[in-house]
Amino acid sequence: MNFTTLNELAVLCETQNMTIGQLMLEEQSRESGRTPEAEFATMAQYYEVMKEAVHKGLNEDTTSPSGLTGLDAQRVVNYGKQSEMNLGGAAGEVMAYALAVSEVNASMGRIVATPTAGSCGVIPGVFVSSQQRFGWTDEHMVYGLFAAGAIGYVIANNSFISGAEGGCQAEIGSAIGMAAGALVELRGGTPAQAVHAVGLALKNTLGLICDPVAGLVEVPCIVRNGFGAVTALAAADMALAGVRSVIPSDEVIQVMMEVGSSMPEKHRETAKGGLAQTPTGRKIMQEL
Amino acid sequence: MRFKDVFSIIGPVMVGPSSSHTAGAARIGRSARHLYGKQPEKAVVVFYGSFAATYQGHGTDRAIVGGLLDYDTDDPRIPMALDYAKQSGLEVSFEEGRGVVRHPNTAKLILSDRNGGNEVTMTGISIGGGNIEIIEINGFNIKMTGIYPTLVIQHYDSPGVLAYVTQALSLEGTNIAHMSVDRKNRSGNAMTVVEIDGEIKKGILARISQMDALISLGIIDLSQETQTEEQK
């Protein structure tokens, strides 16, 4: 890849008059030696898997093997039909879709890691609900996934994307940043605005620990996907409105690295601290 | 760069719930299956660290056995892989490993025929997002990722082996992405593991098979499509 920072990415896009998604498709093709058409087709297949996961989570039984979680997405949808949601239609829907995919994951269904399985609900939630709302083509969405991938590539190589290394900020935080930046681009924002959205979003999850109850990708992972998707909409709106990340996004990524590196091991996916070690968390672990 | 392309960020397509504990485990199992060359009759799976602590909740056991049945990370049969293994004559046992390991998500596989003959061992670690590293094969310390088609060459430690292998690849117009070499002792057994760009051409296998110092040649290629039930 010809970029290592988000700033380099934005400058490259502007000088070549390309979107982040278009540029990433070219870069990917050069890296893999496969044609852009082949790479595009692979990503298009991945998007189909995301759509299927949303549909499955909204319509089928998603009770996990542990019995701890399942059907929360459907609860949100049903509640939205019966009463006025606090979030309003669009944000309520994105939350339900993200929960749906995350619940499919917990029940051993098929998903795409974006960037991990623990954070697999945020991007499909934002993408699939926004596509329905704005009537975008699948092609437009697939370019959006390349844009999300470019942002994630920078975060992963400058900081981390796994909870075991950097806490939940690295998983859910990265997913929100990727979704927010991509959504700015999907809405017609500039690469610079997309990059601001990433910084705005990441700042909101700095310090978030990874403390899965009984070590499972269920509590609190699933609801954090729901919250994360809503946050991505908010960050994209701020950036499209012209709000800037005063601390540049690349510097925020470095902060994520600094915070994650100093996070105690018990708060990095070991189930030795946080929610996992509450009286109830310990009881659940013993009973499973 | 630890992460090399867009599909290490968006991807893999996988059966949940954990990219490190489920998808990574499936890839480790599948690497061992490829190296064995066919479905083994017996597999001992040793889990260490976080794998040992949480393997049932994450389906790590089912995923790694799915890999041994040559399932890819998104194969819908993974949740039922233990049953399919039994049906197809693969006897699996799980053990909890002791001692210090360098990564929290480590699994060792010991594959053999029913009587314990024809044994192959492999140790893999799952480093996040479904990405893996194989760090040991048959007692040799090596490194490979499963991202590239890989040649696993066991041979006698004698002068000219590396030159022979690299020339064989060069003559077939194939580029080496990464390579690691280890030996048990001087002039004893050695292993060379070569990750390459592009496909493994027949000519490469033909040339390396003729090498005097060769003991065995294995191929690990996780980019290959998994056979579905219908195709079999």
Interface residues (C-beta under 8 A of the other chain):
Chain A: M1 T4 M24 E27 Q28 E31 S32 G33 E39 T42 M43 Q45 Y46 V49 S64 P65 S66 V104 N105 A106 S107 M108 G109 R110 I111 V112 A113 T114 P115 T116 A117 G118 C120 I123 L145 F146 A148 G149 A150 G152 Y153 A156 N157 F160 I161 S162 A164 E165 M178 A214 G215 L216 V217 E218 E269 T270 A271 L288
Chain B: M1 R2 F3 K4 D5 V6 F7 S8 I9 I10 G11 P12 V13 M14 V15 G16 P17 S18 S19 S20 T22 A23 S50 A53 T54 G57 H58 G59 D74 P76 I78 P79 P104 N105 I127 G128 G129 G130 D197 G198
